């Protein structure tokens, strides 16, 4: 899945995830395929992550796309962002 997504997008999303997790003193390299729920992210963290991704990429994520599957990993979020920015 990642081969079609720009590395810069994956890196930027990884940074947003790291910023959210840093509030819980979780500071480590996050693999793009790592399940975010297993890294200690709460539902509030996921909302913060969604807002951070929207701000980072200057886009609005449609309500229909705000799903656990689309926010399950950095790679999944990158795929969502890639799809949404390609549609613009």
MOQUICOR-V283910 format. One record per pair of residues at least 6 apart in sequence whose ideal C-beta (glycine too) atoms are under 7 Angstrom apart, sorted by sequence separation. I is the first residue (numbers start at 1). GAP is how many residues later the second one is. If there is no record, write none. Layout:
i->{I I}
gap->{GAP GAP}
//
This chain:
i->{54 70 71 54 69 70 2 30 70 50 18 17 26 26 65 14 24 50 21 17 21 21 20 50 10 49 61 53 57 20 46 59 59 20 53 57 20 2 17 20 16 19 36 16 36 16 35 36 35 34 13 16 33 32 32 33 32 12 30 17 14 13 10 13 13 10 13 9 9 2 5 9 1 5 5 1}
gap->{6 6 6 7 7 7 8 9 10 11 12 13 13 14 15 16 16 16 18 19 19 20 21 21 22 22 23 24 24 25 25 25 26 28 28 28 29 30 32 32 33 33 35 36 36 37 37 37 38 39 40 40 40 41 42 42 43 44 44 57 60 61 64 64 65 68 68 69 72 73 73 73 74 74 77 78}
//
